[in-house]
Amino acid sequence: MHPRWLEPDAKPELLSFKFTQFSDAPGLETTAPGELAEHAPQNRTGNFDFKIFGRISAMKRVPAKWIVAGLIAILLLIQIIQPSRTNPPVVPSRSLEAHVEVPQEVQAVLKRSCYDCHSNATVWPWYSYVAPVSWYVAHDVNVGRSHVNLQNWEAQINEQEGKEHLGLVCKLIREGKMPPADYRVMHSGTDVSPTETNAICAWSQKVGTVEDDDKKSD
């Protein structure tokens, strides 16, 4: 004799099951005909949770090689976007030396540690041609030139502004803000020694405008 749930005329509700995998009771249990309506929402919730669990499992199965391949593809594509790397012509009559006397030892430090971002004679390293690092380098150079360009000193708004910038040179170097730390890490030999700092500060305070607070800190 076959079980009643295998008979052709078996009622559909006798074949219903309640998913309890995501509820308090483990396993599967049959649902009595009278309890079909009561457990119907739980069936839908269990099925829904099962589908979400299946989708999450499928996402976890994405091979790592495809992720790496995607990152490489993005890196190659962004190389199309390259910033402008220009070194405008140098006009000697517009340079700092044409307007202010610069001792030889000070000029040597300026060229070694400041010219890459504050002149028209920027040396563009190899990584300045690789995006996205190239965007960062070009941005730093453009910002540096817009603030102070030692080879285009006449770009200052007026003489007073130029003196204020020269007066800040000592403070920025003493505080380690110039050259920036990340620049010093990437460019060996650009650190300014204490002896060089003293020479620059003596010159800076002579030709520039120094605030009283800066004088006291010295």
C-alpha positions in Angstrom: 0.0 0.0 0.0 1.4 3.3 -1.1 1.5 6.3 1.3 -1.4 8.6 0.7 0.9 11.5 -0.3 2.0 9.5 -3.3 -1.5 8.9 -4.6 -2.5 10.9 -7.7 -5.5 12.4 -6.0 -3.6 13.5 -3.0 -4.5 17.0 -1.9 -1.8 19.7 -2.7 -1.6 20.9 0.9 -0.4 17.5 2.0 2.7 18.1 -0.1 3.6 21.4 1.5 6.7 21.7 3.7 7.9 24.3 6.1 11.4 25.5 5.7 12.9 25.8 9.2 16.5 26.0 8.3 16.6 29.7 9.2 14.2 29.4 12.2 14.7 28.2 15.7 13.9 24.5 15.0 16.5 22.7 12.8 15.6 20.5 9.9 12.4 20.1 7.9 9.0 19.2 9.3 5.8 18.4 7.5 2.9 20.8 7.8 -0.5 19.5 8.7 -3.4 20.5 6.3 -4.9 22.8 8.9 -1.7 24.6 9.5 -1.0 25.6 5.9 -2.3 29.1 6.3 -0.5 29.6 9.5 2.9 28.6 8.2 2.6 30.1 4.7 4.4 33.4 5.6 7.2 31.4 7.2 7.6 29.3 4.0 8.0 32.5 2.0 10.5 33.9 4.5 12.5 30.7 4.4 12.6 30.6 0.6 13.6 34.3 0.5 16.4 33.8 2.9 17.6 30.8 1.0 17.8 32.7 -2.2 19.8 35.5 -0.6 22.2 33.0 0.9 22.6 31.4 -2.5 23.4 34.7 -4.1 25.9 35.6 -1.5 27.6 32.3 -2.0 27.7 32.8 -5.7 29.4 36.2 -5.2 32.0 34.6 -2.9 32.9 32.2 -5.7 34.2 35.0 -8.0 37.8 33.9 -8.9 40.5 36.2 -7.6 42.2 36.2 -11.1 39.2 38.0 -12.5 39.5 40.7 -9.8 43.2 41.1 -10.5 42.5 41.2 -14.3 39.9 43.9 -13.7 42.2 46.1 -11.7 44.9 45.8 -14.3 42.5 46.7 -17.0 41.4 49.9 -15.1 45.1 50.8 -14.5 45.8 50.5 -18.2 42.7 52.5 -19.2 43.5 55.5 -16.9 46.9 55.9 -18.6 44.9 57.6 -21.4 44.3 60.5 -19.1 47.6 62.3 -18.8 48.2 65.7 -17.2 50.1 68.5 -18.8 53.8 68.4 -17.9 55.3 71.7 -19.1 58.4 73.7 -18.4 57.7 77.3 -19.6 60.6 79.2 -21.0 62.8 80.9 -18.4 63.3 84.6 -18.8 66.3 85.6 -16.7 65.1 89.2 -16.1 61.9 87.8 -14.4 63.8 85.5 -12.0 64.3 86.0 -8.2 68.0 86.7 -8.7 67.2 89.6 -11.0 65.2 91.3 -8.2 66.9 90.1 -4.9 70.5 89.3 -4.1 70.7 85.6 -3.4 73.9 84.2 -1.8 75.5 81.2 -3.7 74.9 78.8 -0.8 71.2 79.8 -0.6 70.7 79.5 -4.3 72.2 76.0 -4.3 69.7 74.9 -1.7 66.8 76.5 -3.6 67.7 74.7 -6.8 68.2 71.3 -5.1 65.2 71.3 -2.8 62.7 73.9 -4.2 63.0 74.2 -8.0 61.0 71.0 -8.9 57.8 72.7 -7.6 58.7 76.4 -7.6 60.3 77.0 -10.9 60.0 76.5 -14.7 62.8 73.9 -14.6 60.9 71.0 -13.1 62.6 67.6 -13.4 59.7 65.2 -14.2 60.6 61.7 -12.7 59.5 58.5 -14.4 56.5 58.0 -12.0 55.1 61.4 -13.1 54.2 59.6 -16.3 52.2 56.8 -14.6 48.5 57.5 -13.6 47.2 58.1 -11.0 50.5 59.2 -9.5 51.1 61.5 -12.5 47.9 63.5 -11.6 49.2 64.1 -8.0 52.6 65.2 -9.2 51.3 67.6 -11.9 48.8 69.1 -9.4 51.6 69.7 -6.8 53.8 71.4 -9.4 51.0 73.6 -10.7 50.0 74.6 -7.2 53.6 75.3 -6.2 54.2 77.5 -9.3 51.0 79.4 -8.7 52.1 80.3 -5.1 55.8 81.1 -5.7 57.8 80.7 -8.9 61.4 81.5 -8.3 62.0 81.8 -12.0 59.0 84.1 -12.6 59.3 86.4 -9.6 57.6 89.2 -11.4 54.4 87.1 -11.2 54.0 88.4 -7.6 51.2 90.8 -7.2 53.5 93.4 -5.8 56.8 93.9 -4.0 55.3 93.5 -0.6 53.8 90.1 -1.4 57.2 89.0 -2.6 58.8 90.1 0.7 56.2 88.2 2.6 56.9 85.0 0.7 60.6 85.4 1.3 60.0 86.0 5.0 58.1 82.7 5.2 60.9 80.6 3.8 62.7 80.3 7.1 59.6 79.4 9.0 58.5 76.7 6.6 61.9 75.1 6.4 62.4 75.1 10.2 59.0 73.5 10.7 59.8 70.8 8.1 56.9 71.9 5.8 59.2 72.7 2.9 60.3 70.7 1.2 57.2 68.5 2.0 57.9 65.2 3.7 56.6 63.0 0.9 58.9 64.9 -1.6 61.9 64.3 0.6 61.1 60.6 0.8 60.9 60.3 -3.0 63.9 62.6 -3.7 67.1 61.7 -1.8 69.4 64.6 -1.1 66.7 67.2 -0.8 66.8 67.5 3.0 68.0 70.9 4.3 70.7 70.6 6.9 70.8 72.7 10.1 73.7 74.7 8.7 71.9 75.4 5.4 68.7 76.3 7.4 70.6 78.9 9.4 72.0 80.4 6.2 68.6 80.5 4.5 67.0 82.1 7.6 69.6 84.8 7.9 69.0 85.7 4.2 65.2 85.3 4.5 65.0 87.7 7.4 67.3 90.2 5.6 65.4 90.4 2.3 61.9 89.4 3.4 59.2 90.6 5.8 59.1 88.6 9.0 56.2 88.8 11.4 57.0 89.5 15.1 55.9 86.0 16.2 58.3 84.4 13.8 61.2 86.6 15.0 60.5 85.5 18.6 60.4 81.8 17.6 63.9 82.2 16.2 
